[in-house]
C-alpha cells in the first residue's frame, strides 16, 4: 500500500490578483485573451477568478457575462461597512451587485502598507460573507519571522484573529491563501515541501478549532511567485488547493498555463 496521501476532493481555485495594474481598456483585452486561451473543458477541474482594480470591475463583468466565460469575478479589497460616510471606500453590497464572488481580505500589502490588523481582516471577512460573497483570507509570515522560527506561530495567530467568531459551517466555505511575504513579487517561491507543510499546519489548525468537516472542505491556496513552470509541483501537494497569483496573472497566456497546471504534471 502506498504512503502517498489520497488526492483530495477539493476543487482548486486559481485566482489572479492584478493589484494596481491595467486600466479598463487593458483589463478588457486581458480577460478576452484569457477567455480565448482557455477552453470550456479546462474549467472542469479548476475554478478560476480574476481580481482587477475596482475601476475595471464593470468592464470585466460585462465581458464575462456577454461571452459566458466561466471565470469568477473577484475584488482585491473592500470596506467592512455596508454604506456610509467613508470617502474613497467600496462597500460589499456594491461588489455583490457587480456579480463579484470572491474578495481578497488581508493581503500582506494591505496589512503592511495600510496597517490592516487581524481584527480589521476579521471584520472585512464577515462583511464579505454578509453580502453573500466568499472571502479569500490571506496569511503569511515575513522572512525575519521565518528565520526566527516563528512562521507557524505567526500564521496561527493570523488565522485565529482573522477567522474569529466564524462557525465551522462558514469556515468550510472559505478560501485561505497562505502567502509567505518573502515570496511575494520577489521571484523566490517557497519550496513545494515548505508550502505544503504550512498549508497542512493551517488545515490542522482549522481541524482542531472548527472540526473535521471545515478542515476537509476549506480551500487553502498558496501564493508567492507562482508561475507556469512551478505551478504543477506546488499544486500537486495534498494540502494546496489552488494558487493566488500576482505578477504572472497579468499575462493571460502565463495565467492560462497556471490554470492548466494539470497538463504539465508528471
Ligand atoms: C500576490 O500578490 O498575492 C502574489 C502572490 O504576488 P506574486 O505572484 O507576484 O508573488
Boltz pocket constraint, residues with backbone or C-beta under 6 A from the ligand:
constraints:
  - pocket:
      binder: B
      contacts: [[A, 17], [A, 179], [A, 183], [A, 184], [A, 185], [A, 186], [A, 187], [A, 223], [A, 224], [A, 225], [A, 226], [A, 244], [A, 245], [A, 246], [A, 247], [A, 248]]
      max_distance: 6.0
